[in-house]
Structures are given as C-alpha cells and as structure tokens.
Amino acid sequence: MKKEKTPKKHGRKSKEEREAWLLEQAEIEANQSTYEKKMETQLTVPTATLLQDMPIEPRWGVKKNSDGKNTFWFGYKAHLAVSTKRQYIIAGIMSSGNLSDSKAAIPLLKKVADILPNQFTTAILDKGYDYEPIYRHILNQGMNPVIPYVKRNEPELLGFDEHFRPTCVREHSYCYDSFDKKYQSLKFTRPKECATCPLRDDSLCQKVFKIKCETDIRKYTYPARGSDLWKQLYKERSAVERVNAYLKEYFQ
C-alpha cells in the first residue's frame, strides 16, 4: 500500500531551511554596525567604542510634540544627562537626527560613569527608555531606575494591579511597605480594607508578599511603582526638559 504523505504545516521551515535561515541571520548581524544590533549588545561594548561608532551624519528626525503631533527636522539630536537638583549638564552626546533616544541611553550612562563614577543614586528617564537592557545597565551601575512602564501586547496580569502590586481576593491592592537591600526584594503588606473585611482571617488572605526585583526588573524596581517616593522622584525628570528649553529658546 502507498503511504500517504503528511501535509506540511504552513509557515513551518524544514530543519535544513531553518539552519540556512539561522546562518543567514548570524551573517546579517555580524555585518551590522553597533547601533543596528540589539540594544543588549551595548552592555559589553566599551564606552570609547560606543562613542566612536555613534552615527553623526545629518538625518531626518521625528518626534511627537506636547500636542501629540509629529514634528520633523533634518540634522542632529542632542542626548543630555542632567542633574535634577542643579540642572547641570553632566554629559552629552550628539547623534544623527534619526537615532532612537533609547539606543543612546546606555552610551550616555556609561559616559556619566566615566566622568563621575559612583556619584548618582537614581536614573530618571521617560517611557521611551522602558527597555530591559537599560534597566540592567542602571542596576549594574549601582543605581535605581525610575522609568514609566509601557505595556507591549501583554495580557492582563491576574492577581496584580496596574503597578504590579499583589491584590487580595476582593481585588484590593496590597500596600508597599519596604525594600530589602540585602535580598533586593520589595515587601507588600495587607490592604487597608482588610481591617473590616470578613475574609481577613481566611486562609486565602495572605498577610505579607515579598517579591524579588529579579523576578522582572522592569516591573519591580526600587522605589516601588505607584509609591509616593517613585512619583516624587519622577517629577524631578522635568529638569532635563527645562534645560532643553533653555538651550533651544534662550541660547538658540
């Protein structure tokens, strides 16, 4: 009897095709420039190399303004690290106008560390820098990241609120209590609503949650997301916007 052939699944590559595709991708990546590669490769590249390979040819850049509309320019882009207390420009990098801000973050942070090592405790950046390699580099420098979280096609996280704090059976958020520096973990205690909740003595109601930051370094940072300290620190990010305004409006 003739054996029927199993129909090939659409989109599934054969073993030979996959191996050829992997070799092709490896060759493409090997020929890419520093800033065309994935962001995590910057973690092991020396500062001098990152600055030397920075694209500096004039290019078209685009960015949303305060009204949410795109603004275009041809030329360059300045990436600045600013002290929030005194608004001093600690370090700066010039790049082509089309380079993503996020791709310049790690080189700029490395430059700051070379100029003033171990001088800063917190790196405050806007949501455009919400990438795992940037968090990793900030932590490697012994600083705390304060960056808004951006959801990227992620399903709803059951049992947690919008700040990734655990919730009880009745969906009340647990309260951020403290940070354990030794174990790098966040402690959350019972919601205030537990005082009058009929389930407070039930086995389903857990008194304390301890979550290690390494569980997800984007979600679990110190200070904890949603805490008063996190909000207070993030407000200081406006310092860099004021410096940008001074440079554009007053110094042209």
QUIQUI-V504579 format. One record per pair of residues at least 24 apart in sequence whose ideal C-beta (glycine too) atoms are under 6 Angstrom apart, sorted by the first residue. I is the first residue (numbers start at 1). J is the second residue. D is the distance in whole Angstrom. If there is no record, write none. Layout:
BEGIN
i:j:d
I:J:D
I:J:D
END
This chain:
BEGIN
i:j:d
35:103:5
39:131:6
39:133:5
40:133:4
42:106:4
43:133:6
43:137:6
47:110:4
47:111:6
47:114:6
50:107:4
54:95:5
55:95:6
55:96:4
55:99:6
57:96:5
59:96:4
59:97:5
59:98:4
61:97:3
61:98:5
79:104:4
79:108:5
81:108:5
81:112:5
82:239:5
82:240:4
82:243:5
84:236:4
84:239:4
87:239:5
87:243:6
91:115:6
101:128:5
102:128:6
102:129:5
102:131:6
105:129:5
105:134:5
106:137:5
109:137:6
113:141:6
122:146:6
124:233:6
124:236:6
124:237:5
132:218:6
135:217:5
135:218:6
144:222:5
145:221:5
146:233:5
146:234:5
163:225:4
163:226:3
164:219:4
166:209:5
169:199:6
169:204:5
174:209:6
176:224:4
176:227:5
179:222:5
184:213:5
185:210:5
185:212:5
186:211:5
186:220:6
186:224:5
END
